[in-house]
Amino acid sequence: MDVEIPQALNPGYIGDAVKAAVGHVVSGHAHSTKGSSNASIQATAKVFGAIQGHWLSACLGVMLQLKVADALVDHAASSSSHDNAPAGQPAAARGAANGRGAAADDDDSAGMSIQQIAAACGASSPTATSHLYKVLRVLAQHEMLDELPGRKFTPNAATVQLVQGEAPSLGHMASHLINPPKWDAWKVLPQAVQQGKTAFVLAHGMDVYQYGELPEQAAYGEEFMKAMSFFTRHSLAGGATSLKDAYDWAGARVILDVGGGRGELLSSAMSWAGPQAKGLLLDRQMVIDSIDIPGMFEAKGVAGAAGRLTLMSGDVRQPFPQQAQQAQVDALLMKHFLSAFSDEDCALILKHCREVLAPGGSILLLQTLVPEAGDRQHNTCEDGVAPGLFAIEILAQCPGGAWRTLSEWQALFSAAGLRLAGNTSVGCNMNLMVWKAQ
Ligand SMILES: C[S@@+](CC[C@H](N)C(=O)[O-])C[C@H]1O[C@@H](n2cnc3c(N)ncnc32)[C@H](O)[C@@H]1O
């Protein structure tokens, strides 16, 4: 049924006086036409969208830091276990299934009241509860959770993903990306751009990896690693072609993952390559020390992983360790890794990569591609990742780094004597680029 919205309440309604004023400001003429005023309103809407994106991110930061998603999902799970609803079914869905409606106010299981949430999040003074309510209300308007009548909230599909538990999740990724140390960097972005510096270094006096190695930032470092493990698994999900099908893994006897994190990708590659494959992983010492071989490799069916795996610590700007030099690598993986380095460092790293490749071996570059200039169709990936914005996130954190366009990668690789032998979209935001010696 169509409902007529009174003009005064309709945000799309703009009175004639306002139209005239906007037309005057934009065109410099008092006699604005309808077309020009609409165009200017649309342009204004884009600017407000950009401004408000920053505020929405700050509100999401509140939800993450106060662990609101964890409280809501825990509450829904414990409510579910108290009645005969199917296990794991959220309270709201259960209310609907019972025929009482999800918004049953008197039913403690139909969502959590703002007072309960505030108490669980350490924000229980009346003013804090009122602040939190307003933040959660706007997050509900943006579908991060659902609001019910009576200032109650229930988890939805996004809330469930924002839980920051033991297993790597979108919650860890979101918290990592919008946590205070990163905000410090965004605050000084204008100066960093003007001075050609790295914003994170300007804000903290060190790069993001050095920061994560500080003993007092252990939780930050751990969250970063969980965020990366989540993003690897996520980026390769969905899409028309899977990474498993996009490459002849059976032909890879030796696989090296450079900057491979905790082995999320290498363990999958080894499981696809079969029981004869050997794996090597190169990363920083603190990452190598945190790798759980049974939990990551054996769990994915890489039988006898400990005997087939070589874990190496080192800095990729130095020649790779001896074990890699002797390995004759068939498939050298780099996922969301090379993008952290400047063009000069990339040239050095590619030289080191070439030194360990077997004749005929391939470099498998897995990156989210920034669209080429003028290509507006690929501004946003299927999962909402905007590669051009992520490019700035990396630019702000990693000296000289940025996500790049295909032609920018081609320039770097061809200068290193490598040619593009294949480029396939794999997963929801990822391309597999295969490079071979020219
Ligand atoms: C963005 S993460 C990507 C990890 C993994 N490839 C993935 O996609 O999940 C970058 C990785 O590079 C490692 N790294 C950063 N600088 C490095 C360096 N100079 N030498 C070796 N590893 C480095 C980090 O420890 C981290 O594990």
The ligand as an SDF file (V2000), in Angstrom:
LIG
                    3D

 27 29  0  0  0  0  0  0  0  0999 V2000
   48.7300   -7.7710    5.1540 C   0  0  0  0  0  0  0  0  0  0  0  0
   49.4680   -9.1550    5.8860 S   0  0  0  0  0  0  0  0  0  0  0  0
   49.0660  -10.4250    4.7230 C   0  0  0  0  0  0  0  0  0  0  0  0
   49.2520  -11.7880    5.2860 C   0  0  0  0  0  0  0  0  0  0  0  0
   48.7810  -12.9010    4.3620 C   0  0  0  0  0  0  0  0  0  0  0  0
   49.4770  -12.9250    3.1040 N   0  0  0  0  0  0  0  0  0  0  0  0
   47.3050  -12.7800    4.1460 C   0  0  0  0  0  0  0  0  0  0  0  0
   46.8800  -12.3370    3.0960 O   0  0  0  0  0  0  0  0  0  0  0  0
   46.5560  -13.0660    5.0790 O   0  0  0  0  0  0  0  0  0  0  0  0
   51.1710   -8.8600    5.5420 C   0  0  0  0  0  0  0  0  0  0  0  0
   52.1050   -9.8980    6.1180 C   0  0  0  0  0  0  0  0  0  0  0  0
   53.4220   -9.5380    5.7450 O   0  0  0  0  0  0  0  0  0  0  0  0
   54.2920   -9.6860    6.8450 C   0  0  0  0  0  0  0  0  0  0  0  0
   55.4070   -8.7460    6.6670 N   0  0  0  0  0  0  0  0  0  0  0  0
   55.3270   -7.3980    6.6880 C   0  0  0  0  0  0  0  0  0  0  0  0
   56.5380   -6.8530    6.4560 N   0  0  0  0  0  0  0  0  0  0  0  0
   57.3890   -7.8810    6.2620 C   0  0  0  0  0  0  0  0  0  0  0  0
   58.7760   -7.9540    5.9680 C   0  0  0  0  0  0  0  0  0  0  0  0
   59.5090   -6.8450    5.8170 N   0  0  0  0  0  0  0  0  0  0  0  0
   59.3360   -9.1820    5.8250 N   0  0  0  0  0  0  0  0  0  0  0  0
   58.5880  -10.3110    5.9780 C   0  0  0  0  0  0  0  0  0  0  0  0
   57.2600  -10.2980    6.2400 N   0  0  0  0  0  0  0  0  0  0  0  0
   56.6760   -9.0990    6.3930 C   0  0  0  0  0  0  0  0  0  0  0  0
   53.4090   -9.3750    8.0340 C   0  0  0  0  0  0  0  0  0  0  0  0
   53.9100   -9.9360    9.2210 O   0  0  0  0  0  0  0  0  0  0  0  0
   52.0860   -9.9850    7.6330 C   0  0  0  0  0  0  0  0  0  0  0  0
   51.9610  -11.3220    8.0310 O   0  0  0  0  0  0  0  0  0  0  0  0
  1  2  1  0
  2  3  1  0
  2 10  1  0
  3  4  1  0
  4  5  1  0
  5  6  1  0
  5  7  1  0
  7  8  2  0
  7  9  1  0
 10 11  1  0
 11 12  1  0
 11 26  1  0
 12 13  1  0
 13 14  1  0
 13 24  1  0
 14 15  1  0
 14 23  1  0
 15 16  2  0
 16 17  1  0
 17 18  1  0
 17 23  2  0
 18 19  1  0
 18 20  2  0
 20 21  1  0
 21 22  2  0
 22 23  1  0
 24 25  1  0
 24 26  1  0
 26 27  1  0
M  CHG  2   2   1   9  -1
M  END
$$$$
